[in-house]
Amino acid sequence: MATWELRDYDREFFEKDLATFVPDRIFDAHAHLYRAKDWGFNHATNHGPSIVTMQEFQKQIEWLTPGRRTTGLFFGVAFHEGFREANEFVAAEVGTDPKSYGEMLVSPYRDPEEMRQEGRRLGFRGIKVYHSFLREKPTVNAEIRQFLIDDHVRIANEEGWSITLHMMKARALADRVNQETIVDYCSRYPNIRLILAHAGRGFNVHHTVEGIHSLRGLDNVWFDVSAVTEAGAFEAIVETMGHSRLLWGSDFPISHLRGRCVAVADQFLWLYEDTIAWESVMPYPVRPLMIGMESLRALKLAATRLKLVDSQIDDIFYGNAAQLFGFS
């Protein structure tokens, strides 16, 4: 059964393995503020707080990065017609922290000019798009242009907004159509700041490794590390695009579920705490960590293997976001 709790071995793991790696100042480039009703369906995070305000987020993120000062980029979770209410909630909460920013949930069916005016009114700095808004189901192989439409990218370009994109299709960044769409949008609309979520959907590291070369030379693309639990995708991004293109992101509240994602053949598989009987699969206890800690550990491994220095690690956790959004 899914649980929501901070355990002694979480604290022990952080102190042993991560405390000297994670800087004191963090900008979380991928986190959600929400009310439980915003999901629109039963979700594992229902075991956590029913309302995540900015204040509640600060309490919760202490589980993952204790003692750190965290600001960030926030968006809601509504994947249905309730997204407008979710946007109002997020805008109000982000407004309580002058060092944080918000992105507006956007349905592909929304009028572009209405989107512009709503974004300005609520003070958003960008848009967050989701395949799940599409009326045609299933959406697992949806093309980017279906849920991130050209007119919305045009408005984002004119406004200088960021766009956080969780691409779909089975092979993610290794998919030729995904590659061509990203290159086209970023080339025609140079004023957008495109953030490819989950290391370019690098849940199967081989997809990011295979496809990252297609984006070489684009200077308006970034990647957040959120919920990716293997180091190879981070390494490929830094080696190809430079460390300045990588952003720390927790994917709160997913960060607080227990388990990890593993590559399996040309797909990937999520193993949560209630997916298997962890304590019975091996002759010794296997205790799943929070996904956010697994992701931190993967980032540490990538930084170690790439021989990144402290200033570069600080950039990934804060400085790169400061450059992207123009704050000090």
N, C-alpha and C positions, 0 to 999 in steps of 0.2 A: 504494500500500500504506500502511496506517495506520502511523504512527510515534509514538514517545514520546520526545521530546527537547526540551531547551531550546536555542534557536538564538540566534545573535548578534543577529539582527534583532528577536527578542522583547525582549531586554534594551534594545536601542536604542529600540524603540517605547515601552516603559514609561518610560524616562528622558525621552524627548522629549514624550510626550503625556499621561502619567498620573501621574508622580512627584509633581507639585505638587497633584494632585487627591485622591489616596488618603491618608487620615489614617494616623497612626502606629499607632492602636489599632483593631482590627477584630473584630467578632463575626460569624462566618460562619453565617448562619441556615439553610443548606441544604448539607450536606456528608455524604459517605458514608465509613464505615470498613468494611473488608471483606477477605475472602480470595477469591482468584480463583474457588474452587469455589462460593462463595456465589451467584454469578450464575446458575448452573444451565444456562448455554448459553455458546457462544463469544461474546465481546464484544470490541469494539475496545480496551477498556481492558486486555485481556490482554497488550498490548504494554508496559504499565507494570508497577509492582511487583506481585508476586503476593500479598503480604500488606500491607494498609495499616493499621498500628497508629496510635495517636495520634502517636507519635514520627515515623513515616514521613509522616503527613499534614503535620506541621510542616515537614519537608524539602521536600515536594512543593509546598506552598502558597507557598514562597519563590520558585518560578518565576513565580508570578502576581503576588504582591504583595511583592517583596523588601524585607527589612528591617523589615517590620511585625510587630506582636505580635498573633497571631490565636488567639482562642478560638472556640467555636461550638456549634451544635446539630447533633448527628450521629445518623445512622440507618444501618441496613444496606442490603443490596441483594437479599436472597433473595426471589424471586418464586414460591416453591414451598414444599413442606412443610419444607424446611430452614430456614425463617425463625426457628425457635426457637433453633437453634444460632447463627445470625447475631445474634440479640438478645443472647445470652450473651456473644458476642465483643465487641459494641459496648459493652455495659454495663461489661465489665471494662476496656476501653480508656478510656472516658469517666471511669471512676472514678479514673484516674491524673491527671486535671486538674480540680481543684475549681472552676475558672472556666468549665467547659464542661458541657453538658447532653446528654441523649440522648432520643430518641423510639423507641418500640417498634414494630417492624413488626407489623401486625395483619391477620390474615385475617378476612373477613366471616363466616366459619363458626365463629369462636372463641367459646366460652362467655363472656359478659360478665363474670361474677364471677371466672372463671379469669383473664381478661385483667387485671382489677383487681389480683388478688393477685400475678400475675406482674410487673406494672408496679411495684408497691410493693417486691417482693423485689429486683428488679434496679435500683431507684432511678431509673427513667425519669420524665421530666417531661411526657410526652405520647405520642401515637401517630402513626404514619405509615402511611397506607393506600394500597393500590394496586389498580387495576382488574384487573391481571394475575393476582390471586388467584382471580378468578371462574372457575368451571368451564365456564360457557357461553362459547364462542368464536365469532366474534371479539368483542373487548371495546371496539372503538374508539368505539362509541356507547352505552357503558354509562352508566346514570344513577347519580348520586352515591349514592342510597339503596341501590343494589345492593352497593357495596363499602365504604361508610361507613354502617353500619346504625344505626338509632335507638338501640338499647340500648347500643352502644359510645359514642355521643355522650352519652347519659345518664350513663354511668360517668365519662367525661371531665369532664362538668359537675360531678359530685359530688366529683371529685378535684382540680378546678382545673387540668386538664391542657391542654396545647396539642394541636392537631391540624393536621398538614400534609397538605394535600389537593391532589393533581394531578387536577383534574377532567377528564372526557372529554366526548364529543359534539362533532360537527364544528365548531360555532360557539362552543364554550367558554363564556365569560362572556356572550356575546350570546344564548345559548340560554335560552329562557324557563323551561324546567323546571329547569335549573341555577340560575338566579336565584332561583326560588321555593324551591328546596330549601335554598340557603344562607341566605336570609332566615328561613325557618322554623326551621332548626336554631339559628341565632344568636339568634333571638327567644325560642324556648322554653327554650334552654339558655344563659343569659347569662354563666355562669361558664366557658364554654369560651374558648379563645384560638385562633381559626381562622386558620391561615396558608395563603393561597391561593398555591400554588407557581407559579413561572414567570410572575409578574405576572398572576395569574388565567388561566394558560395563554395568555398573550398572544403566542404565537409569530406569530400574525397580528394585528398591532397593532389592526386595525379591530374585532376582536371585543371587546377590552378597552375600547376607546373607546366602542363602541356599548352595552356592557352595564354599565359601571361605575356609571352613575347608579342602577341598581336596588339598590345596596348603600349608598347614601347614608344616613347616620344610624345605621348599625350601629357600635357602639363596641367590638366584640370580633372584628373582622376586620383582618388584616394581609396584606401581600403581600410575597413575596420576589422578588428580581429574577433568580434563577438561570437561566442559559443563554439569557436573552432578549437578542437582539443588535440590536434596534431601539428607539429612544428613545421612540416615541409612547405605548406602554403605560405607561411610567413617568410621563410627563407627565400622562396622563389620571388616573392614580391620585392623584398629588399634587394636581392641580387639584380633584378631586372629594372625596377623602377626607382630604387633608392630608398633609404630608411625614412626619408621625409614624407613618403606617401603612405605610411602605415600609422593607424590610429588605434589606441586602446579603446575597447568598448566592452561592457559587461554583458549586454543583452539582458539586463535585469527586467523581469523576474526569472527568465530562463536560467540565469546564472545561479540561482539558489536551488534549482532542482538537482538531484544527485544522479551521476552517471557520466557518460561520455559518448561521443560519436566516433565510429570507426569506419574506415574504408573497407568495403567488401567487393572484390572484383571491380566492376565499373560503376558500382553504386555505393551507398553508405547506409549505415545502420545505427540508430539511436538505441543505446542501452541505458534505461533508467533504473532507479532503485527497485521498482516493482516489475521490471521486465523479466528478471531472472532471480533465482534464489542465490544471491551473491555468496552467502556464507557456506553454501553446500557444493559449489562448483569446483572447489579446489581443496586439497587436504589441509589448508591453512586459511585463516579468515581473510576475506576480501571485502574491504569496506569502501564503498564508493564515496568519492568526494563530491562537493558541489561543482557543477559544470564550470562555473566561473573560476574556481581554483585550478581545475584541469587546464583551462585556457591560459591562465597566468603561467602555469608550469610549462606549457608548450611554448609560450612566448619567451620565457627565460631560456629554454633549450635553444631556440632559434637565435637569440641574441648571443648566447655563449658560443655556438658553432660559427656564427658570422663574425665573432670577435668585436661586437659593438662596444663602444666605450660608454661611460656613464652619461655623457652629454647626449649621445644618440638615443639611449634608453629614455632619458628625460624627455626628449623630443617625441617619442612614440606615445608616452603617457600624457604629455601636455603641449610641448612646443609646436608640434605639427598642427594641432588643432588651433593653436593661437595664430599660426600663420594662415591657416585656411579661413578662419573667421575674422581675422584682423584685430585681435585683442592682445594685450601685452601679458 
